[in-house]
Amino acid sequence: MTAELVRGQNHTLPQTRLEIRVSAGTPVVAGATLGDERGTVRGVEWIAHPGSPQLPGLEVSQQAAADHRLAVDLEALPAGAHRVTVLLALPVGAGGPVRFGAVPAPFVSVTGLDGTEIATFTLTDLDAESAVSALELYRRQDAWKVRAVGQGYAGGLAEMLADQGVTDPAALAGSIQEAVTRGLARSVAPPPPRTPEADRVRHATGSADHRPTTPPPAAPEPPEPLADPATIGPAHTTQPHTTQPHTASGPAAGGPSAAGASASGPINYAHPRRQHAAPPSPPPAAPPAQPGQSAQPVAGDATGWSMDERLYNQIWGMFEDLARAVAAYRSAVDFAESRMDQELDRALSDPRNRIGGAGDRAREAARAKRDELASRAREALDRDLAQLAAEAAVVEPALPAAYAGWGNPVWHAHRIPMEIPMALRIGDLHLPERTDLRIPLLVRLPLERGMWVDSGRAASESAALMDTDRLRRLAMEAAVAHAARLLAVYPPGEFAVHVIDPAGSAAGPLAPLVEAGVLAGPPAAGPGGVASVLAHLTRRVDLVQMAVRARAADSLPSDLDTGEQLLVVNDFPHGFDDRAVTQLRYLADEGPAVGVHLLMVADREEASAYGPVLDPLWRSLLRITPVADSHLADPWVGHAWTYEPLTIPPGSRVLEQVLAAVAEARRAAGR
């Protein structure tokens, strides 16, 4: 049965030798790019276009035409290729249309070698765009899938290639268009459908084997990730292509936050990974799937140097799959509602339907179509959610302590490590379509920006119903738990925690840290204590910055702690004068680069007396809440994700046990 995809929806491919057929109604240029596990194109040798139509496992048309057939052999792709993106563009200088909005919607289908359709996609809602990413074939858990993309680019081929990570995209786009307009490509009819018998003949002569005969080029160092679920920003403040939150600076720890692209900006489909090429050793192989069944999930089924990195990348993939599966479902439901409204309008505008039962029958038929489409979309979503739930059930027990929740038994056997992990879990994310399917929210380590635990009653609906004192206590307990997790995943002596509690109101929540003796000093109270701690950390930032700039690390004072520092601030801005506020802003801006981080517990409304002077401070921090709240957005479609803070199981003493292990490790190390 053919899968009729809508934008964002995916479908499993039952075979690896395929044809992609394009019907556009007007001449278009067809091409394809190969992407690695991050979706990055490694170079021009990974791009098939009319001027260079063949790659290992991939062949595209050599001319602009209204119909195309692209041949794909997924098993013959170069090593390291995890994605195939099909690109369409309107030729320039040919006197034809200059935007897709002026031509019929292109239709793309994925077929088997015998012409049987596997999946189809109609690229609707295009307007000023002159180039579009139509489909994406991608590898997921040792299986290949097709995703309907439909991302248009008003900037044409150059903008589209730039979004794929191509170096000097304008020059390459120009050469492609020049080859088309000068007629350098052969003018031949589209090839006939490929058949298994024809393939056997071609392989016998050696003419169709596209497998590489030379090693693939070395992967360049990937760019800094642009989006990371570890530090997603809230959905209500936007910048081009990304969302800049008032609580955080972006989905890459320390980078700009990416909420979903608006209608005027392209979605970034790059899949960020750790900044290393994947090692040659493959991840664990999944058990073979039975016919008609999905592959059984395996923990660590992703690329990476270590199991920790593979699990981190697998969580990334789960987050992306859930975001796009729900986006496809919501898009399909919206389409069904829109089509029903259109059909009802047509039926009611026809005078013949105003007599007898014709109008009622038309309305019933329109609603029945709507219900059928919505039901099919829900079935597809439930299938994807079930697969993700099965994967989560396998991944969660395999997580290391840094990625695990407090209820995971791994914390009871935790030993202080000798090196820091690549990330730390600070909560969970879920969507309303299935609230029990939780994706861990991970932040990269070392921290690249601070966090703000919002203790205000306006933070969420749940907070508004809560007593103010209880909410502030929960916020401070959350801050203490985050500080404890950071202490527990750093080697002994490489992470220090300072506390400012101006009025001494957080003695209860701070008791575990104080009693374990893991703080750098007693919690600072009163104006003098606030000034002393801020002066100490400001001096450290100044000295380390000067040493780094002068390349004179040996000149640092012997009493200076060069380990990572965390400053926990309770009840800001109480107890802070103008000088202290200025120092705190300085630490927020300059501290992360030299290992000084903020963890603030504050109600933004209580700081409103300072006016806009504190706005940069709030924007520099990742806002989290002590109770569930829907204020985070993903970098692809801008879903409002519900953040669930990590909670310690009732009656558990895991926090005290972890802090005792931290104190013991410090004593053993002589720190």
C-alpha positions as CSV (number, residue, x, y, z in Angstrom):
1,M,0.0,0.0,0.0
2,T,1.4,3.4,-1.0
3,A,2.0,5.9,1.9
4,E,0.8,9.4,1.0
5,L,3.1,11.5,3.1
6,V,2.5,15.1,4.3
7,R,5.3,17.5,5.3
8,G,7.4,16.1,8.1
9,Q,6.0,12.5,8.0
10,N,8.3,9.5,7.5
11,H,7.8,6.0,6.2
12,T,10.0,2.9,6.4
13,L,11.6,1.8,3.2
14,P,11.2,-2.0,2.6
15,Q,14.2,-2.2,0.1
16,T,17.4,-0.3,-0.6
17,R,17.4,-0.2,-4.4
18,L,14.9,2.5,-5.4
19,E,13.8,5.0,-8.0
20,I,12.7,8.5,-7.1
21,R,10.3,9.9,-9.7
22,V,9.6,13.6,-10.0
23,S,6.7,15.1,-12.0
24,A,6.7,18.9,-11.9
25,G,4.6,20.1,-14.9
26,T,7.5,22.4,-15.9
27,P,11.2,21.9,-16.4
28,V,13.1,21.7,-13.2
29,V,16.6,20.8,-12.2
30,A,16.9,17.7,-10.0
31,G,19.8,16.8,-7.8
32,A,20.7,15.1,-4.6
33,T,23.2,15.5,-1.8
34,L,24.7,13.0,0.6
35,G,24.9,13.9,4.3
36,D,26.8,12.3,7.2
37,E,25.2,11.5,10.6
38,R,24.9,15.2,11.3
39,G,23.3,15.9,7.9
40,T,26.4,17.7,6.7
41,V,27.6,17.5,3.1
42,R,31.3,16.7,3.2
43,G,32.1,18.3,-0.1
44,V,31.2,18.6,-3.8
45,E,32.0,14.9,-4.2
46,W,28.9,14.2,-2.2
47,I,26.6,16.2,-4.5
48,A,24.9,14.8,-7.7
49,H,23.7,17.3,-10.2
50,P,23.3,17.7,-14.0
51,G,27.0,18.7,-14.3
52,S,28.1,15.7,-12.2
53,P,25.2,13.2,-12.3
54,Q,26.7,10.1,-10.8
55,L,27.9,9.2,-7.3
56,P,28.4,5.7,-5.7
57,G,24.9,4.5,-5.3
58,L,23.2,7.6,-6.8
59,E,22.4,8.8,-10.3
60,V,20.4,11.9,-11.3
61,S,19.2,13.4,-14.5
62,Q,21.6,15.3,-16.7
63,Q,19.1,18.0,-17.8
64,A,16.3,20.2,-16.7
65,A,13.0,18.4,-17.4
66,A,9.4,18.2,-16.3
67,D,9.9,14.5,-15.3
68,H,12.8,12.9,-13.7
69,R,13.9,9.4,-12.5
70,L,16.7,9.3,-10.0
71,A,18.3,5.9,-9.2
72,V,19.3,5.1,-5.7
73,D,21.2,2.1,-4.2
74,L,21.4,2.8,-0.5
75,E,23.8,-0.1,0.1
76,A,26.2,1.3,-2.4
77,L,26.5,4.8,-0.8
78,P,29.9,5.9,0.3
79,A,31.0,5.0,3.9
80,G,29.8,7.6,6.3
81,A,26.7,8.7,4.2
82,H,23.6,8.5,6.4
83,R,21.2,10.8,4.4
84,V,20.2,11.4,0.8
85,T,18.3,14.7,0.2
86,V,16.5,15.2,-3.1
87,L,16.7,18.8,-4.3
88,L,14.6,20.5,-7.0
89,A,15.3,24.0,-8.5
90,L,13.9,26.1,-11.3
91,P,16.4,26.8,-14.1
92,V,17.4,30.4,-14.4
93,G,17.8,32.4,-17.6
94,A,15.5,30.1,-19.6
95,G,12.6,32.4,-19.8
96,G,10.5,30.1,-17.6
97,P,8.9,30.6,-14.2
98,V,11.1,32.0,-11.4
99,R,9.1,30.7,-8.4
100,F,7.4,27.5,-7.5
101,G,4.2,29.4,-6.6
102,A,3.6,30.0,-10.3
103,V,3.8,26.3,-11.4
104,P,1.8,23.2,-10.5
105,A,2.8,21.6,-7.2
106,P,5.7,19.1,-7.9
107,F,4.9,15.5,-7.1
108,V,7.6,13.1,-5.9
109,S,7.3,9.4,-5.5
110,V,9.6,6.7,-4.2
111,T,9.2,3.4,-6.1
112,G,10.8,0.0,-6.2
113,L,12.7,-1.2,-9.2
114,D,9.5,-2.6,-10.7
115,G,7.7,0.7,-10.5
116,T,5.6,-0.1,-7.4
117,E,5.1,3.0,-5.4
118,I,6.3,3.0,-1.8
119,A,5.6,6.6,-0.8
120,T,4.5,9.8,-2.4
121,F,4.6,13.4,-1.5
122,T,3.0,16.5,-3.1
123,L,5.0,19.7,-2.5
124,T,2.2,22.2,-1.7
125,D,2.3,25.7,-0.1
126,L,5.3,26.9,-2.1
127,D,5.3,30.5,-3.2
128,A,8.4,32.7,-3.7
129,E,10.7,29.7,-3.5
130,S,12.9,28.8,-6.5
131,A,14.5,25.8,-4.9
132,V,13.2,23.1,-2.5
133,S,14.4,20.1,-0.5
134,A,11.8,17.6,-1.5
135,L,12.6,14.2,0.2
136,E,15.1,12.9,2.6
137,L,16.2,9.2,2.8
138,Y,17.9,8.6,6.2
139,R,19.2,5.8,8.2
140,R,17.6,5.1,11.6
141,Q,18.5,2.0,13.7
142,D,20.0,0.1,10.8
143,A,16.9,0.7,8.7
144,W,16.3,3.3,6.0
145,K,13.3,5.6,6.0
146,V,12.0,8.4,3.8
147,R,10.8,11.7,5.2
148,A,8.7,14.3,3.3
149,V,10.6,17.6,3.8
150,G,9.2,20.2,1.4
151,Q,11.5,23.0,2.6
152,G,11.6,25.8,0.1
153,Y,14.3,28.5,-0.4
154,A,13.5,31.9,-1.9
155,G,17.3,32.4,-2.3
156,G,17.4,29.5,-4.8
157,L,20.0,26.8,-5.2
158,A,22.7,28.8,-3.4
159,E,20.7,29.2,-0.2
160,M,19.6,25.6,-0.3
161,L,23.2,24.3,-0.7
162,A,24.4,26.7,2.0
163,D,21.8,25.1,4.4
164,Q,23.3,21.7,3.6
165,G,26.7,23.0,4.7
166,V,28.3,23.3,1.3
167,T,31.4,25.4,1.0
168,D,31.0,28.3,-1.5
169,P,27.4,27.4,-2.4
170,A,27.0,30.4,-4.7
171,A,29.8,29.2,-7.0
172,L,28.5,25.7,-7.2
173,A,24.9,26.9,-7.8
174,G,26.2,29.1,-10.6
175,S,28.0,26.2,-12.2
176,I,25.0,24.0,-12.0
177,Q,22.7,26.6,-13.6
178,E,25.3,27.4,-16.2
179,A,25.6,23.7,-17.2
180,V,21.8,23.6,-17.6
181,T,21.4,26.8,-19.6
182,R,24.3,26.1,-21.9
183,G,23.0,22.6,-22.7
184,L,26.1,20.9,-21.5
185,A,24.1,18.0,-20.2
186,R,22.9,15.4,-22.6
187,S,19.4,15.8,-24.0
188,V,18.0,12.3,-23.6
189,A,14.7,10.9,-22.6
190,P,14.3,9.7,-19.0
191,P,15.6,6.1,-18.5
192,P,13.1,3.3,-18.5
193,P,12.1,1.7,-15.2
194,R,14.8,-0.4,-13.7
195,T,14.0,-4.1,-13.2
196,P,15.7,-6.9,-11.3
197,E,16.4,-8.7,-14.6
198,A,18.0,-5.6,-16.2
199,D,20.1,-5.1,-13.0
200,R,21.4,-8.6,-13.2
201,V,22.5,-8.0,-16.8
202,R,24.1,-4.7,-15.9
203,H,26.0,-6.1,-13.0
204,A,27.2,-9.0,-15.1
205,T,28.9,-6.4,-17.4
206,G,30.2,-4.4,-14.4
207,S,28.5,-1.2,-15.7
208,A,26.0,-0.7,-12.8
209,D,28.2,-1.3,-9.8
210,H,28.3,2.0,-8.0
211,R,30.3,0.8,-5.0
212,P,33.3,3.0,-4.2
213,T,36.6,1.8,-5.4
214,T,38.6,4.3,-3.3
215,P,38.3,5.2,0.3
216,P,35.9,8.2,1.0
217,P,37.4,11.5,1.8
218,A,38.3,12.3,5.4
219,A,35.5,14.0,7.2
220,P,36.2,17.7,8.1
221,E,35.8,18.9,11.6
222,P,32.1,19.5,12.0
223,P,30.9,22.9,12.9
224,E,29.6,23.9,16.4
225,P,26.1,22.5,16.8
226,L,23.4,25.0,16.1
227,A,20.6,23.2,17.9
228,D,20.6,20.9,20.8
229,P,17.7,19.6,22.9
230,A,19.9,20.0,25.9
231,T,19.3,23.7,26.1
232,I,16.1,24.5,24.2
233,G,14.8,28.0,24.5
234,P,11.2,29.0,25.0
235,A,9.0,29.5,22.1
236,H,7.8,33.1,22.2
237,T,10.7,35.3,21.2
238,T,12.1,34.8,17.6
239,Q,15.2,35.5,15.6
240,P,15.9,34.4,12.0
241,H,15.7,30.7,11.7
242,T,15.9,30.2,15.5
243,T,14.3,31.3,18.7
244,Q,16.1,33.4,21.2
245,P,14.5,32.8,24.6
246,H,14.2,35.3,27.4
247,T,15.5,32.5,29.6
248,A,18.2,30.9,27.5
249,S,20.5,31.5,24.6
250,G,19.7,28.5,22.5
251,P,19.6,24.9,21.8
252,A,23.3,24.3,21.6
253,A,24.6,24.7,25.1
254,G,25.8,28.3,24.8
255,G,24.5,28.8,21.3
256,P,21.4,30.6,19.9
257,S,18.2,28.9,20.9
258,A,16.3,27.4,18.0
259,A,12.6,27.2,18.2
260,G,10.7,26.2,15.1
261,A,11.2,28.2,12.0
262,S,8.4,30.6,11.1
263,A,6.7,30.5,7.8
264,S,9.2,33.0,6.5
265,G,12.3,31.2,7.5
266,P,13.7,27.7,6.6
267,I,13.8,24.9,9.1
268,N,17.3,23.8,10.0
269,Y,17.4,20.1,9.4
270,A,21.0,19.7,10.4
271,H,21.4,17.0,13.1
272,P,24.0,18.3,15.6
273,R,26.5,15.9,17.0
274,R,29.7,16.0,19.1
275,Q,32.6,17.7,17.4
276,H,34.5,14.6,16.4
277,A,34.2,12.3,13.4
278,A,32.5,9.1,14.2
279,P,35.0,6.2,15.0
280,P,35.3,3.3,12.6
281,S,33.7,0.8,15.1
282,P,30.0,0.5,14.5
283,P,27.4,0.8,17.2
284,P,25.7,-2.4,18.5
285,A,23.7,-4.1,15.8
286,A,20.0,-4.4,16.4
287,P,18.4,-7.8,16.2
288,P,16.9,-8.4,12.7
289,A,13.3,-7.4,12.4
290,Q,10.6,-9.9,11.4
291,P,8.8,-9.2,8.1
292,G,6.3,-6.4,8.6
293,Q,7.8,-5.4,12.0
294,S,10.1,-2.6,13.0
295,A,13.7,-3.3,14.1
296,Q,14.1,-4.0,17.8
297,P,15.6,-1.0,19.5
298,V,19.1,-1.3,21.0
299,A,20.6,1.1,23.6
300,G,23.6,2.9,22.1
301,D,22.4,2.5,18.5
302,A,24.1,5.6,17.2
303,T,27.5,6.8,16.2
304,G,30.1,8.0,18.7
305,W,33.5,7.3,20.3
306,S,32.1,5.9,23.4
307,M,28.9,4.4,24.8
308,D,28.1,7.7,26.5
309,E,28.4,9.5,23.3
310,R,26.3,7.0,21.4
311,L,23.6,7.2,24.0
312,Y,23.7,11.0,23.9
313,N,23.3,10.9,20.1
314,Q,20.5,8.3,20.3
315,I,18.6,10.5,22.7
316,W,19.1,13.3,20.2
317,G,17.6,11.1,17.5
318,M,14.6,10.2,19.6
319,F,13.9,13.8,20.3
320,E,14.0,14.7,16.6
321,D,11.9,11.7,15.7
322,L,9.2,12.6,18.3
323,A,9.2,16.3,17.2
324,R,8.7,15.5,13.5
325,A,6.2,12.6,14.1
326,V,4.0,14.9,16.1
327,A,4.5,17.7,13.5
328,A,3.4,15.4,10.7
329,Y,0.3,14.3,12.7
330,R,-0.7,17.8,13.5
331,S,-0.1,18.9,9.9
332,A,-2.3,16.0,8.6
333,V,-5.1,16.9,11.0
334,D,-5.0,20.6,10.0
335,F,-5.0,19.6,6.3
336,A,-8.1,17.3,6.9
337,E,-9.9,20.2,8.7
338,S,-9.0,22.7,6.0
339,R,-10.2,20.3,3.2
340,M,-13.5,19.7,5.1
341,D,-14.1,23.4,5.4
342,Q,-13.4,23.9,1.7
343,E,-15.8,21.1,0.7
344,L,-18.5,22.5,3.0
345,D,-18.1,26.0,1.6
346,R,-18.5,24.6,-2.0
347,A,-21.5,22.5,-1.0
348,L,-23.2,25.4,0.7
349,S,-22.5,27.8,-2.1
350,D,-24.3,25.5,-4.6
351,P,-28.0,26.4,-4.7
352,R,-28.9,22.8,-5.7
353,N,-27.7,21.7,-2.2
354,R,-30.1,24.0,-0.4
355,I,-33.2,21.8,-1.1
356,G,-33.8,18.3,-0.1
357,G,-31.1,16.3,1.7
358,A,-28.3,17.1,-0.7
359,G,-26.7,19.6,1.6
360,D,-26.8,17.2,4.6
361,R,-25.3,14.4,2.5
362,A,-22.5,16.8,1.3
363,R,-21.7,17.8,4.9
364,E,-21.7,14.1,6.1
365,A,-19.4,13.2,3.2
366,A,-17.0,16.0,4.0
367,R,-16.9,15.1,7.7
368,A,-16.4,11.4,6.9
369,K,-13.4,12.3,4.7
370,R,-12.0,14.5,7.5
371,D,-12.4,11.7,10.1
372,E,-10.8,9.1,7.7
373,L,-7.7,11.3,7.2
374,A,-7.4,12.1,10.9
375,S,-7.8,8.5,11.8
376,R,-5.0,7.4,9.3
377,A,-2.8,10.2,10.7
378,R,-3.4,9.0,14.2
379,E,-2.6,5.4,13.3
380,A,0.7,6.5,11.8
381,L,1.5,8.6,14.9
382,D,0.6,5.8,17.2
383,R,2.9,3.4,15.3
384,D,5.8,5.9,15.6
385,L,5.1,6.6,19.2
386,A,5.0,2.9,20.0
387,Q,8.4,2.4,18.4
388,L,9.8,5.4,20.3
389,A,8.3,4.2,23.6
390,A,10.0,0.8,23.0
391,E,13.3,2.5,22.3
392,A,12.9,4.6,25.5
393,A,12.2,1.5,27.5
394,V,15.5,0.0,26.3
395,V,17.6,3.2,26.6
396,E,16.5,4.5,30.0
397,P,17.9,1.5,32.1
398,A,21.2,1.7,30.1
399,L,21.9,5.4,30.9
400,P,25.0,6.4,32.9
401,A,24.4,8.3,36.1
402,A,24.9,11.7,34.4
403,Y,22.1,11.0,32.0
404,A,19.9,9.1,34.5
405,G,17.1,10.3,36.7
406,W,17.3,10.1,40.5
407,G,15.2,7.0,40.5
408,N,17.6,5.0,38.4
409,P,19.5,2.4,40.4
410,V,22.8,3.5,38.8
411,W,22.9,6.4,41.2
412,H,23.1,4.0,44.2
413,A,26.3,2.4,42.8
414,H,27.7,5.7,41.5
415,R,31.4,6.4,41.9
416,I,32.9,9.8,41.4
417,P,34.5,9.7,37.9
418,M,38.0,10.6,36.8
419,E,36.8,12.6,33.8
420,I,33.7,14.6,33.2
421,P,30.9,13.2,31.0
422,M,29.8,15.0,27.9
423,A,26.3,16.0,29.2
424,L,24.1,16.1,32.3
425,R,20.4,15.5,32.6
426,I,18.4,18.3,34.2
427,G,14.9,17.2,33.4
428,D,12.5,15.5,30.9
429,L,10.5,16.7,27.9
430,H,7.2,15.4,26.6
431,L,4.3,16.4,24.2
432,P,0.6,16.2,24.9
433,E,0.1,13.5,22.3
434,R,1.7,11.0,24.7
435,T,2.7,12.4,28.0
436,D,4.2,9.2,29.3
437,L,6.9,9.2,26.5
438,R,9.7,11.3,28.1
439,I,12.8,12.4,26.4
440,P,15.8,13.3,28.7
441,L,16.8,17.0,28.6
442,L,20.6,17.0,28.6
443,V,22.9,20.0,28.9
444,R,26.5,19.8,27.5
445,L,29.4,19.8,29.9
446,P,31.4,21.9,30.7
447,L,28.4,24.3,31.1
448,E,28.5,27.0,28.5
449,R,25.9,29.2,30.2
450,G,24.1,29.3,33.5
451,M,20.6,28.3,34.6
452,W,17.7,30.1,36.2
453,V,15.2,28.2,38.4
454,D,12.1,30.4,38.1
455,S,10.5,30.7,41.6
456,G,7.7,33.1,40.4
457,R,4.0,32.2,40.6
458,A,3.6,33.5,37.0
459,A,6.0,30.9,35.7
460,S,3.3,28.4,34.9
461,E,-0.3,27.5,35.7
462,S,0.8,24.9,38.3
463,A,3.0,27.5,40.0
464,A,0.1,30.0,40.1
465,L,-1.9,27.6,42.2
466,M,0.9,27.0,44.7
467,D,1.7,28.8,47.9
468,T,4.6,31.3,47.4
469,D,6.8,30.0,50.2
470,R,6.3,26.4,49.1
471,L,7.2,27.3,45.5
472,R,10.4,29.1,46.6
473,R,11.4,26.1,48.6
474,L,10.8,23.8,45.7
475,A,12.9,26.1,43.5
476,M,15.8,26.1,45.9
477,E,15.6,22.3,46.4
478,A,15.8,21.9,42.6
479,A,18.9,24.2,42.5
480,V,20.5,22.1,45.3
481,A,19.8,18.9,43.4
482,H,21.3,20.3,40.2
483,A,24.4,21.4,42.1
484,A,24.7,18.0,43.6
485,R,24.5,16.3,40.2
486,L,27.3,18.6,38.9
487,L,29.5,17.8,41.9
488,A,28.9,14.1,41.5
489,V,29.9,13.9,37.8
490,Y,33.1,15.9,38.1
491,P,36.4,14.5,39.2
492,P,37.3,15.3,42.8
493,G,38.3,18.9,43.3
494,E,37.5,20.0,39.7
495,F,34.2,21.6,40.6
496,A,33.4,24.0,43.4
497,V,30.0,25.4,44.6
498,H,29.5,28.8,46.2
499,V,26.2,29.9,47.7
500,I,24.7,33.3,48.2
501,D,21.7,33.3,50.5
502,P,21.4,37.0,51.5
503,A,18.6,36.6,54.1
504,G,19.5,33.1,55.2
505,S,16.1,31.9,54.1
506,A,17.3,28.7,52.3
507,A,18.9,27.0,55.3
508,G,16.5,24.0,55.0
509,P,17.0,23.2,51.3
510,L,20.8,23.9,51.6
511,A,21.2,21.5,54.5
512,P,22.3,18.5,52.4
513,L,25.2,20.5,50.8
514,V,26.2,22.1,54.1
515,E,26.1,18.9,56.2
516,A,28.1,17.0,53.6
517,G,30.8,19.6,53.6
518,V,31.0,19.9,49.8
519,L,30.6,23.7,49.6
520,A,33.5,26.0,48.9
521,G,32.5,28.0,52.0
522,P,29.5,28.6,54.2
523,P,26.5,30.2,52.4
524,A,27.1,33.9,52.2
525,A,24.6,36.1,53.9
526,G,24.1,39.9,54.4
527,P,25.7,42.6,52.2
528,G,29.2,41.7,53.3
529,G,28.9,38.1,52.4
530,V,27.3,38.9,49.0
531,A,30.1,41.4,48.3
532,S,32.9,39.0,49.4
533,V,31.7,36.1,47.2
534,L,31.1,38.3,44.1
535,A,34.5,39.9,44.5
536,H,36.2,36.5,44.8
537,L,34.6,35.2,41.6
538,T,35.0,38.4,39.7
539,R,38.7,38.4,40.5
540,R,39.0,34.8,39.3
541,V,37.4,35.7,36.0
542,D,39.6,38.7,35.5
543,L,42.8,36.8,36.3
544,V,42.0,33.8,34.1
545,Q,41.0,36.0,31.2
546,M,44.2,37.9,31.4
547,A,46.2,34.7,31.6
548,V,44.4,33.2,28.6
549,R,44.9,36.3,26.5
550,A,48.5,36.7,27.4
551,R,49.1,32.9,27.1
552,A,50.6,33.0,30.5
553,A,48.7,30.4,32.5
554,D,51.8,29.7,34.6
555,S,51.5,33.3,36.0
556,L,48.3,32.6,37.9
557,P,48.5,32.9,41.7
558,S,49.1,29.6,43.4
559,D,46.0,30.0,45.6
560,L,43.6,30.5,42.6
561,D,41.2,27.5,42.1
562,T,41.2,26.9,38.3
563,G,38.5,24.3,38.5
564,E,34.9,24.9,37.4
565,Q,33.0,27.2,39.7
566,L,29.2,27.3,40.3
567,L,27.6,30.2,42.1
568,V,24.1,29.4,43.5
569,V,22.1,32.6,44.2
570,N,18.9,32.5,46.2
571,D,16.1,35.0,46.1
572,F,17.8,37.4,43.7
573,P,17.6,40.5,43.7
574,H,17.1,40.6,47.5
575,G,20.3,41.7,49.1
576,F,21.9,43.0,45.9
577,D,22.9,46.7,45.5
578,D,23.7,48.2,42.2
579,R,27.4,47.2,42.4
580,A,26.5,43.6,43.2
581,V,24.0,43.5,40.3
582,T,26.7,44.8,37.9
583,Q,29.1,42.1,39.1
584,L,26.5,39.4,38.7
585,R,25.8,40.5,35.1
586,Y,29.6,40.5,34.5
587,L,29.8,36.9,35.8
588,A,26.9,35.8,33.6
589,D,28.5,37.4,30.5
590,E,32.2,36.6,31.0
591,G,32.2,33.7,33.5
592,P,31.2,30.7,31.3
593,A,34.2,31.1,29.0
594,V,36.6,30.7,31.9
595,G,34.6,28.2,34.0
596,V,32.4,30.3,36.3
597,H,28.6,29.6,36.0
598,L,25.4,30.9,37.6
599,L,22.6,28.9,39.0
600,M,20.0,31.5,40.1
601,V,16.7,31.0,42.0
602,A,14.6,34.1,41.3
603,D,11.3,35.6,40.4
604,R,11.7,37.9,37.4
605,E,8.7,40.0,38.4
606,E,10.5,40.9,41.7
607,A,13.4,42.2,39.7
608,S,11.2,44.5,37.6
609,A,12.2,47.5,39.7
610,Y,15.6,47.4,37.9
611,G,13.8,48.0,34.6
612,P,15.4,46.6,31.4
613,V,18.9,46.6,32.9
614,L,18.5,43.0,33.9
615,D,17.0,41.8,30.6
616,P,20.4,40.6,29.2
617,L,21.0,38.6,32.4
618,W,17.7,36.7,32.0
619,R,18.4,36.1,28.3
620,S,21.8,34.6,29.1
621,L,20.4,31.9,31.3
622,L,18.5,28.7,30.6
623,R,15.1,29.0,32.4
624,I,13.8,25.9,34.1
625,T,11.0,25.6,36.6
626,P,10.5,23.7,39.8
627,V,7.1,22.4,38.5
628,A,6.0,21.2,35.1
629,D,5.7,24.0,32.5
630,S,5.4,24.2,28.7
631,H,7.9,26.9,27.9
632,L,10.5,25.1,25.8
633,A,10.6,24.8,22.0
634,D,12.3,22.4,19.6
635,P,14.6,23.7,16.8
636,W,12.6,22.2,13.9
637,V,8.9,22.9,14.2
638,G,8.6,24.9,17.4
639,H,6.5,22.5,19.5
640,A,5.8,23.8,23.0
641,W,7.4,21.0,25.1
642,T,6.5,20.4,28.7
643,Y,9.5,20.4,30.9
644,E,9.4,18.1,33.9
645,P,12.0,18.7,36.6
646,L,13.8,15.7,38.0
647,T,12.4,14.7,41.4
648,I,13.9,12.5,44.1
649,P,11.7,9.5,44.9
650,P,9.8,10.0,48.2
651,G,11.7,8.6,51.1
652,S,14.9,8.1,49.1
653,R,18.2,9.3,50.6
654,V,20.0,9.1,47.2
655,L,20.9,12.8,47.4
656,E,22.7,12.4,50.8
657,Q,24.4,9.2,49.5
658,V,25.7,11.0,46.4
659,L,27.0,14.0,48.4
660,A,28.7,11.6,50.9
661,A,30.5,10.0,48.0
662,V,31.6,13.4,46.7
663,A,33.0,14.3,50.2
664,E,34.7,10.9,50.5
665,A,36.3,11.2,47.1
666,R,37.6,14.7,48.0
667,R,39.2,13.4,51.2
668,A,40.8,10.5,49.3
669,A,42.2,12.9,46.8
670,G,43.5,15.3,49.5
671,R,41.3,18.2,48.3
